Amino acid sequence: MTNQQYSALFHDPKWVNEALRAGNTGLWKITLHPEQDRYEMVGNETMLELLGLNAHPDPAVCYRHWHERISSAYESQVVECVERIVSNHYAEVEYPWEHPVLGRIHIRCGGRLVGNHGSWFEIMGYHQDISEIQTMREQLAQSLSQLDQANHDALTGLMTRRIFFKQLGEWLTMNLARRGAYILMADIDHFKAINDTHGHIAGDAVIRTVADCLRAELRADDLSCRFGGEEFCVLIPTGQTANAVAMAERVRRRCENTPAVFRDRVIPFRISIGLAPVPVEGLQGIRPDEKQVEHLLEAADQALYEAKRTGRNRTCMLLPGADGVRRMTCVLP
């Protein structure tokens, strides 16, 4: 085929219309006489099909047919798009549109200014049915939402234990040798008594409040999860004991000073915290599996037990000494 034949094909109206129809895309031209409150629309055959029209109506009728079926919640966005086009900017907008036969469909519309006559304007553009694309977007959003729900605890919004172990293992593989890290284990003091006194729904409010306190104090690169029941676990990326202790104490004090609120009741509570460094030895260059990650938490869990045993509402640390022997230290409130 010669270049001349290619050119003739691309300019053949039938070929162009078939291409537009295959893409669910119609072409339109709108004439706007704002001072007279008069608006007119004409479209090609594909545009008329997308509008649910069998023949070319009067241009003013065609415009009303299109405009009146725009979802009212999106009308301001369509008006803003038209205003941008009239001000000589290319603009696009997406909106639901009530098709007279098909019902609600989703439209992507865009255009440009082709005539500025002072008191009236001419704009041209396209009208594309993107309902299939919108359906896929909604399905993707639903899948992502379900995935997010599977990865996060429904009550607190924190990571689940499973995803925490996964991300903790990945973080240790990539960062431990360079940065160092501490594990923080926290548990709500006398939680059974809270449930017995106020009820389990009130107990849930206390658990949510602890999660809120964690979010308020933790940094962007800290990892936190609801470990189970009233217990929480945090990875603190720091090799400095003082920094880890300061973080733990900020969390503890915030919980101490932030009572849970359930209906008309204010429920004070305290937490105990266990803290321990993650040992670098044996982890460099490997990705710990779930059992290894659980083993890494044992020292922090022992420190948490010590915090409970010695009076609660405190932070205890199990730290290695210069002689390699681990020793327990507690920070009294």
N, C-alpha and C positions, 0 to 999 in steps of 0.2 A: 504494500500500500504506500502510495506517495505521500509526501508532506501535505500536499494540497488536499488529498483525499482524507487524511487524518483531520485536517482543519475543518473540512466540510462536515465530518462526522461529529466533531465536538460542537459545532454550531447548529446541528440539526435539532430543531425543537423537540421532535419525538424522542431522540436519544437523551436529551437533557431531562425531559419529563419522566422518562423511565428511571433515570438515575435518581432523581429527586423522590420519586414514588418508592423506590427500593429503600431509600434512607428515611422514609416517613417524613419528608421535608417538603413544605410548600413555600411559595414565594408570595409576598404581598407588597402592596404600595398603599400608604395611608396619606390622605390629604387632610391637613388640620387648619381650620379657620377658627381659632380660639375666640376672636372678638365677636364672631357670629354664633359661637357655640355650635359649629357645624363640622362634622367629621365624616370622612368617607373612606372606604376600603375596597380595593379590588385585589383579586388573587388569581394565580394560575390554576389549572385543573386540579393539581395535587392539593393546593391550598383549600379549594372548595371541598374536596373529599375529606380533608382533615377537619373542616368546619361542619361536616355533616350536611352539606348543601348539594342539591342535585343540579342546580343551574345557577348562572350568574344573577344574583339579585341586584336590586338597586344599591349603589355603593354605600349610601347612608344606612340602608337596612343591613347590609353586610357588616358594617362597622358595629352597629348595635348588637347584632347576632354574636359577634366575637366578644365585645366588651362586657355585655351583660352576663356572660357565662364564666367570667374570671372569678375565681374564689375571692370573696370579700376580704379574707384575711391577707390576701396578696395584692390587692388592688393598688395600695400605696407604692409597692415595689415596682409594679408595672408602670404607674404614672411617673415614678422617678426615672425609670429606664427611658421612657419616651422623652422626658425633659432633657436628659443627657444627650439623646440623639439629636433633638432639635437644637441644642447648643453646640452641635457639630462635633460630638464625640461618639465613637462607636460604642455601643452598649448592648449587653445581653441580660436576660432575666429568665428565671424558671418559676413556674407557677402551676397549680392544679387548674384544670379547665373542664367545665361540664359539657361533655359531648352530648348532642341531642339523642343519640342512639346508644353509644357505648358507655355513657355515664362518665364518671370522673376519670380523666386521663391527665398525664403530666406533660407539660409543654416547656421546651426551651425556645426562646424567641430572641432574636437580635436584629439590629439594623443600623442604618446610617442616614444622614441627611443628604438628600439629592436636590433639594430646591428650597431656597430661602427668599421669599418674595415680600419680605417686610411684615405684612400683616397675616400671611398664611405660609404654610410650610408643606413640603413633600418629603416623606421618609420611605425608605424601602428596606426590606429585610426578609428574614425567613421564620418559619413556624414549624418546629419539629416535635413530633410525638416521641417522647423519651420514656414512655410508661414502662417498657421492659427494663431500661437502665435503672429507673427509679425502684422497680421491684427488686432488682439485684442489689441496689444500694441498701434497701431496707433489710433484705435477707442477710447481707454482710454485717450490717449494724447489729442485727439480732444475734448473729453468730458470735460477734466480738463481745456483745453484752453477756452472752451465756458463758463465753470463755473467761471473761472478767469475773463473773459470779463464781465460776469454778475455782478461780485462783485467789479469791478474796473471801474472807469470813463474812457471812451475811449479817451478823450482829454488829460487828465493829468496823468493817471495811478494811481491816488489816489483812495482810497475806495469810493464806492458810499455811498450816505446818508443812504440807507437802511442797508447795511452791517456794516457801522460805528455805527449806533444805536444798532445793534445786539451785536457787539463786545464791545461797550462801556458799555452796560448793563451787559454783562458777566464780564468785568473787574471790574466794580463797586461792583458786588456781591462778587467777590473773594478777592479784594485788598483794597477797599476804607478805611475800618476801620483801616487797618494796615499802609497804606501809605499816604492817602490823595491824592487829585487831584485838578487840575484847568482845566477849560474849556477856550479855546482861540477861539474867533471868529475873522476872518479877512475879510476885504472887500477892493477891489481895488478902490482907489479914482478916481472920475471923469471918470468912465469906459465908460459911454455913450459918453462923449466927445472924448475918444480914438477911439471908434467905428465910430463916426461921422467923425472924422478927417482922420483916417487911414483905415477904413473899418473893417468889422466883422472878416475877416480872420486874420488881424493884431491883433485884439482884442483877438482872440484865442491864438496867440503867447504870448501875455501878460499873459493870464491865465496859459499857460504852464510854463512860466518863474516863476510865483509865486509858482507853484507846485515844480519846481526845487529848488527854494530857501528854501521851507519847508523841502524837502528831505535833503538838505545840512546841515540844522541846527538841525533837530530833531534827537532824539536818537532812539535806536532800539525799546524801549518799548513805545514810544509815538504813539498815534493813530491819523491819519489825514485823512480828506476826503474833496472832493469838495462838499460843502453843497448845492450849487445851483448857477447857473449863475457865478458871479464873487466873490462869497462868499465861505470861507473855514472854517473848524472847526477842532480843535485839542484837544485831551485829553493829558494833561501834568501830568504824575504821580509824583506829589510831594506835600507835605504838607506845603512847605516853600514858602511864598509869594515872597521873594527875588529871589528864583530860577525860579519861574514862570515868574516874570517880566523880569529877565535877558534873559530867552528864548524868550519871546515875542519881546523884543527889538533887539535881534540878528536877528530874522526873519525880523522885520521891516527895520532894517538898511541894511540887505542884499538885500532886494527888492529895497530899495532906491538907492543902489549902483550897481544894476544889471539891466540895461535897457534891454528890449526885443529887439530882432533883427528879423526883417521881411523883407526878400528880401534885398534891399539895404538901408533899413531904420532902424535907431536906435530909439527906442521908450522908453523914460524914464517914470516911473510911481511910484506911492507911494501907500501904503496901510494904512488903519486904523485898529486898533486892540482893541477888548474888552476882558477883562479878569475877571474871577470870580471863586472863589473856589466852589467845589461841596460840599454841606452840607452832613455831615455824618448822621445826625439825620433822622430817618425814613427809611434809606436804608440798614441798617445792616441786613444781613441774608436773604435779598430778592433779586430777580432778577427784576430790573425795566423793565416795558413794554415800548413800543415806546412812549406813551403819557407822561409817567413819565420822560423818557429821554429828550423829547422835553422841558418839564417844567424845567429840570435842566439847559438847555441852555439859559433860559430867562434872567438870570442875566448878562451873558456874552454878550447877544444881546443888553441889555440896555446899558452896558458899551461901546459897539461898537457904538451905536447911539450917546452916549455922545462924543466919539472921533470924529465922523463926525461933530457934532454940534459945537464943540469948535475949529475947524480948520483943522481937518484931519491930516494924517501922524503922528499919535501919538498912544500911548497905554493908555487906560483908564481902571480902575479897580473899580468894585463894591465890596467892602469888608465890612464884618460885624464888627462893633465896639464893644468895651467892654460892652456897654450898650445894645447890640443886634441889634442896628439900623445900617442898611447898609449905607455906605457913598461912594461917588464917588471920586476917585483920578486919576489924569492924569499925565503921564510922558511926558513932553514936549521934542520935538526933539532937 
